[in-house]
Structure formats: C-alpha cells, structure tokens
Amino acid sequence: MRQQTLADGSFEKFRKKTRKELFLDDMEQIIPWQYLFVASEPYHPKPEGACRRPAGIERMLRLHSV
C-alpha cells in the first residue's frame, strides 16, 4: 500500500490550470481538428513492408500546430 499525499485528491479541486493547459484548451475549441485530419490523410505516409510505422496523423498535426 502506498502512502497518500496531499496531491492525491483532496486539494486537486482547488488546483489552478497552468498556462499550457489553458492554451491547449483554447486550441481544442478553436481549431477544427477532424476536418484537418480528413484533409491531410491522403498525404500522410502509409508504411509498406517491415519499416518503422509513422506517428499518427492526429499526433503530428497537433505537434506541429503548437
């Protein structure tokens, strides 16, 4: 059994959102992600054979948008 800390839940409801969390929440509301995923899907590489699989289209779009 693990010892509980103050961060385990009792004070979580009083935690303030960080600037990073606020920025990502704003991006989630502003950018139409589903349309971008569909529009860029034909250009995303599709692996053939025994090569390394590319990162997902969602991850790549979100990463390059920040």
Summary of the structure (lengths in Angstrom):
residues: 66
radius of gyration: 18.7
end to end distance: 39.7
largest distance: 50.7
contacts: 93
relative contact order: 0.11
helix: 58%
strand: 0%
